[in-house]
Amino acid sequence: MIYCVVPKPLTDTLYPKLVEHYRDDQNVTVIVERREFDRRARSGRSSASAEGSQRRVVRDRRRARVAGDTLPLAKAL
């Protein structure tokens, strides 16, 4: 399934044209974007003072390497 998303400001002009264009294609659905704000930006919910300081933190979840040198491998017989 393919979704063709139309922004709200362009709904009146673009939506009918796209629906008509993709009328015969069963794999394409034309929809209107309903989001009010970007969840990742958190512009609608955060306060003005914390807006700049609130950033996503990416953590490295890999296991930490053991400190020190590795032991030499045994020789094959």
ABEGO torsion letter per residue (X at the ends): XBBBBBBAAAAAAAAAAAAAAAAABAABBBBBBABABBAAAGAAABBAAAAAABBBBBBBABBBBBBEBBBBBBBBX
